[in-house]
Amino acid sequence: MRGLPRRRIEEIIERGDYATLSRLCLELLNADSWPEGWERLEVLIQASGEYVLAKFMASAHVLASEEIYKTLSRDTRQFLARDVVVCLEKMAQVIDVLSQRGVDLGIPAARGV
C-alpha cells in the first residue's frame, strides 16, 4: 500500500476544496462512485471491525454533496474536513494491516492515493 499523499491533502485543505478532499476517500477505495465506495467500505468494515470508518465516510460524503455542502458554514465544513482526514488515515492504515495479514478485500490497488 502506498502512503497517503500528505502534501496533496495539505494543499487541498489550504485551498478549502473539501469536495476534492472527500473524493480522495473514493480514490483510496478505488471506487468510481459513492455507492461503490460505500460497498467497498462495508467490506473493509466487516473485515476489520472498524465501524467508526462509516462515521468518517459519512462526513466525506456530506462534503462531496453540493446540495448539502452549500448549506454548511465555513466552520462546519472545516470540522467535517478534519473527519475526512482521519477517514483517509484510518482507511489507509486498516487496508495496509489487512493486506499484510493476507486478507483479500476485493479492493483493487488504489489509483494515486
N, C-alpha and C positions, 0 to 999 in steps of 0.2 A: 504494500500500500504506500503510495506516495504521500508525503506530508502535506498538510494544508498549506495553501499559498498565502501565508500570513501577510505578506506585503500587499498582495492583491486585496485581501479582506480589509486591511487598514485603509488602502486608497478608496475603496468603495464606501467605507464608513465616513471618511473625511469628506467625500462628495455628498454624503447624505442620501445615497442611492440605495435605499433599503430593499427595493424590489429586486435589484440585481443581487444584492447580498442574499436574499431569500432563495433566489434561483440556484445559488451555489449548493443548497441542500439537495436540489434535484440532480445537479451535476455529480455530487458525491455519491448519490444512489444510482447514477447513470440512468436517470429517468427523463423522459421527454415531456411529461405532463404531471400535474398534481395528483390525479388519480393513480397513475403508475407509481409515482413517488410514495404515495401512502401505502400502496400494495407492497412495495419493496421495504418500506419502513416496518410494516407489520411483520414481515418475515424476520427482519432484524430484531424486532422487539421480542418475538416469540423465541428466537434462538438465544437471546441474551438475558431476557427478563428485565430489561431496562425500559420499563413503561414510561419513565419520565421523558423519553425521546418523543413520545406523542405530544406532550405538552409543548415542548420546544418547537416541534414541527408545526404545530398549530400557529404559533407566533409567526413563523416564516410564511405560512400560507396566508395569514391575515395581511402581512405586509406586501405580499405579492398580488393581493386582490385590489385592483384600482378602486373599485366601488367602496370598499371599506377603508382603504388607505387614505383617501381624500377626506374622510370624516374625522381622522385622528389628528390630534395636536402634534406638534413637533416633539414635545416631551414624551408623549405616548409612543410615537414612532421610535424614538431613541431607546426607550425602555424595552420595547419588543425586539429591537435590533440586538440588544445585549443577549436576549434569549436565543436569537438566531446564531450568534457567535458560539454560544455554549452548545447549541444543537450541532453545529458543524464539528466542533472539537470532540464532543461526546460520540457522535456517529462515527467519526474517523477512528477514534480510539476503540470503539466496540467492534467495528469492521476489522480492524487490524488484529485485535485479540482473537476474535473468532476465526479469522483466516489462518492465524498462526496455529490454532488448535485443529485446523483442517476441516472446519465446519463449512459446508457448501451453502452459501446464502442465495445462490442463484442470481447474484448481482454481478453483472459484467464489470470489468475494471472501469473505474471512473474516467471520464474524459476531462482532463485538465485540472482536476482538483487533487 
